[in-house]
């Protein structure tokens, strides 16, 4: 992955986190990693644990950001979520899987779309 894409992705995650905190979510973990991979953000929305995949793009030339979260990515996130819940003793908590799509414009603005419970 190029330096530009890593920087864009990191910026998108920061914008998404800032958005979530302003909405009243509570951060549990950022960039949670285990042997199965990584989840961008894990937050609490009330009593619900929310696993969030952040997708950032600088254009829609290759589709919308959220379209990059296909079946295999969803399966991977579910597996990561299960690992997280078991490791924290949270397996009885309600869970939700969201996607936050971030579009970065050449003017430096970010457009955020929060898709709740998408898989």
C-alpha positions in Angstrom: 0.0 0.0 0.0 1.3 3.4 -0.9 2.2 6.1 1.6 -0.6 8.3 0.2 -3.2 5.6 0.6 -2.0 4.8 4.2 -2.2 8.5 5.1 -5.6 8.9 3.5 -6.9 5.8 5.4 -5.5 7.1 8.7 -7.0 10.5 8.1 -10.4 8.9 7.4 -10.3 6.9 10.6 -9.5 10.0 12.6 -12.4 11.9 10.9 -14.7 8.9 11.6 -13.6 8.7 15.2 -14.2 12.4 15.8 -17.6 12.1 14.2 -18.6 9.2 16.5 -17.4 10.8 19.7 -19.4 13.9 18.8 -22.4 11.6 18.4 -22.0 10.3 21.9 -20.3 7.0 21.2 -17.6 5.7 23.5 -14.3 4.4 22.1 -13.4 0.9 23.3 -10.5 0.2 20.9 -8.9 1.7 17.8 -7.1 -0.6 15.3 -7.8 -3.8 17.3 -5.4 -6.5 16.0 -5.3 -10.2 16.6 -4.2 -13.2 14.5 -7.3 -12.8 12.3 -6.6 -9.2 11.2 -7.7 -5.7 12.3 -10.9 -3.9 13.0 -10.7 -0.1 12.5 -12.9 1.1 15.4 -14.8 -0.6 18.2 -17.2 1.7 20.1 -20.1 1.5 22.4 -23.5 2.9 21.4 -25.4 2.7 24.7 -25.1 -0.9 25.7 -24.3 -2.1 22.2 -20.8 -2.9 21.1 -20.3 -1.6 17.5 -17.6 -2.9 15.2 -16.8 -0.3 12.5 -15.0 -0.6 9.2 -13.9 2.8 7.9 -13.4 3.1 4.1 -11.9 6.3 2.8 -11.6 7.3 -0.9 -10.5 10.4 -2.7 -12.9 9.7 -5.6 -15.7 7.4 -6.6 -13.9 6.4 -9.8 -13.8 2.8 -8.6 -17.1 2.8 -6.7 -18.3 4.1 -3.4 -16.1 3.5 -0.3 -18.7 1.2 1.3 -18.8 -1.0 -1.7 -15.3 -2.3 -0.7 -16.8 -4.1 2.3 -17.7 -7.4 0.5 -18.7 -10.8 1.8 -15.1 -11.9 2.6 -14.4 -8.7 4.5 -17.6 -9.1 6.5 -16.7 -12.6 7.4 -13.3 -11.5 8.6 -14.8 -8.7 10.7 -17.3 -11.1 12.3 -14.4 -13.4 13.2 -12.4 -10.5 14.7 -15.5 -9.3 16.6 -16.0 -12.7 18.1 -12.3 -12.8 19.2 -12.6 -9.3 20.7 -15.8 -10.1 22.6 -14.4 -13.4 24.0 -11.1 -11.9 25.1 -12.9 -9.1 27.0 -15.7 -11.1 28.5 -18.3 -9.2 26.5 -19.9 -12.1 24.6 -23.3 -11.4 26.2 -23.5 -7.8 24.9 -25.6 -6.9 21.9 -23.4 -6.1 18.8 -23.8 -4.2 15.6 -21.6 -4.0 12.5 -21.4 -0.5 10.8 -19.5 1.0 7.9 -18.4 4.6 7.8 -17.7 5.8 4.3 -15.4 8.8 4.0 -14.9 10.8 0.8 -12.0 13.2 0.7 -12.4 16.1 -1.7 -9.5 18.0 -3.3 -10.6 21.1 -1.3 -9.7 19.2 1.9 -13.2 18.5 3.1 -14.5 15.1 4.2 -17.9 13.8 3.5 -19.0 11.1 6.0 -21.8 8.5 5.6 -22.5 6.3 8.6 -24.2 3.1 7.6 -25.6 1.3 10.7 -26.1 -2.4 11.0 -25.2 -3.1 7.4 -24.2 -6.8 8.0 
